[in-house]
Amino acid sequence: MSRSFLEHDVSLMVVTYLRNLKVWIPFKKDVLHGTVVGIETWFEVPHLSFMVRYKEGIQVGQAWKMLPEAGYLQSQDINFEGETTYVYPGFEVGLHGRFKKASLISSKAGNSFY
């Protein structure tokens, strides 16, 4: 039986619900290990809301958050504060700048996403 990418190399998978958000939180030896995924329901349709990967308790790579208007936030910070990029739908254009609690403070345009 094959396992999904959410179950790879994981000793415990915690699934929790927060309002209309379902979150999968993987653990290995009592520390975050694997891909944390949030699925949120908008207009009765489930959508990937956020995703961040951990290896032995340390965040690996960027955190991604999908916004209701189909854009994305991409950041090294799981709270999407500080240096963060808003990526427009289509993944060709974005705004890179300073964010606070996932809200834009200041930015500049960019298009180097591929």
PLY file of the C-alpha trace (Angstrom):
ply
format ascii 1.0
element vertex 114
property float x
property float y
property float z
element edge 113
property int vertex1
property int vertex2
end_header
0.00 0.00 0.00
1.50 3.36 -1.01
1.49 6.36 1.32
0.74 9.95 0.38
3.31 12.76 0.62
1.61 13.77 3.88
2.40 10.42 5.52
6.00 9.92 4.36
8.47 9.26 7.21
5.98 10.35 9.88
5.31 8.64 13.21
2.19 10.64 14.12
-0.24 12.70 12.04
-2.46 15.11 13.97
-5.55 16.40 12.18
-7.33 19.34 13.75
-10.24 21.56 12.79
-10.45 25.34 13.27
-13.78 26.66 12.00
-13.74 25.86 8.26
-10.00 24.99 8.26
-8.70 21.42 8.47
-4.97 21.13 9.28
-2.68 18.10 8.95
0.32 18.34 11.29
2.99 15.60 10.93
5.35 14.59 13.75
8.37 12.32 13.98
9.88 11.63 17.39
7.68 14.34 18.94
8.86 17.18 16.63
7.32 18.68 13.50
8.52 16.67 10.53
6.94 16.72 7.08
4.50 18.94 5.24
1.94 20.87 7.31
-1.11 21.43 5.13
-4.26 23.45 5.71
-7.42 22.90 3.67
-10.03 25.63 3.97
-13.58 25.58 2.64
-14.68 28.64 0.66
-18.18 28.66 -0.83
-18.55 24.97 0.10
-15.46 24.01 -1.97
-12.22 22.82 -0.28
-9.03 24.72 -1.23
-5.40 24.33 -0.27
-5.06 27.21 2.18
-1.43 26.95 3.28
1.56 24.66 3.15
4.92 24.64 4.93
7.51 21.89 5.27
9.48 20.94 8.39
12.43 18.64 8.86
13.17 17.59 12.42
11.38 20.65 13.84
12.99 23.24 11.55
11.13 24.98 8.72
12.56 24.03 5.32
11.97 26.44 2.45
9.13 28.88 2.03
5.68 28.90 3.56
2.81 29.35 1.10
-0.66 30.70 1.80
-3.47 30.78 -0.75
-5.77 33.79 -0.54
-9.51 33.76 -1.39
-8.94 35.86 -4.55
-6.59 33.08 -5.83
-3.31 34.89 -5.15
-0.59 33.51 -2.86
1.68 34.76 -0.12
5.16 33.25 -0.02
7.47 33.85 2.94
10.21 32.42 5.08
8.04 33.42 8.07
5.06 31.20 8.87
3.11 34.28 10.06
3.81 36.05 6.74
5.47 39.03 8.38
8.58 40.88 7.23
9.97 40.06 3.77
7.08 38.39 1.94
5.97 38.09 -1.69
2.39 38.31 -2.95
2.18 36.18 -6.10
-0.69 37.01 -8.47
-2.75 34.20 -10.04
-0.80 32.83 -13.00
2.50 32.95 -11.08
4.11 35.47 -13.45
3.89 38.73 -11.48
4.08 39.61 -7.83
4.74 42.24 -5.21
7.73 41.77 -2.93
7.87 43.81 0.23
7.15 44.14 3.90
4.07 42.56 5.39
2.60 42.54 8.88
0.14 39.80 9.83
-0.21 38.94 6.13
-1.13 42.55 5.25
0.99 44.59 2.84
2.92 47.51 4.35
5.22 48.47 1.42
6.31 46.74 -1.79
7.82 46.83 -5.26
6.73 44.95 -8.39
8.63 41.91 -9.59
8.34 39.12 -12.14
11.17 36.69 -11.45
9.09 33.70 -10.36
10.31 31.20 -12.96
0 1
1 2
2 3
3 4
4 5
5 6
6 7
7 8
8 9
9 10
10 11
11 12
12 13
13 14
14 15
15 16
16 17
17 18
18 19
19 20
20 21
21 22
22 23
23 24
24 25
25 26
26 27
27 28
28 29
29 30
30 31
31 32
32 33
33 34
34 35
35 36
36 37
37 38
38 39
39 40
40 41
41 42
42 43
43 44
44 45
45 46
46 47
47 48
48 49
49 50
50 51
51 52
52 53
53 54
54 55
55 56
56 57
57 58
58 59
59 60
60 61
61 62
62 63
63 64
64 65
65 66
66 67
67 68
68 69
69 70
70 71
71 72
72 73
73 74
74 75
75 76
76 77
77 78
78 79
79 80
80 81
81 82
82 83
83 84
84 85
85 86
86 87
87 88
88 89
89 90
90 91
91 92
92 93
93 94
94 95
95 96
96 97
97 98
98 99
99 100
100 101
101 102
102 103
103 104
104 105
105 106
106 107
107 108
108 109
109 110
110 111
111 112
112 113
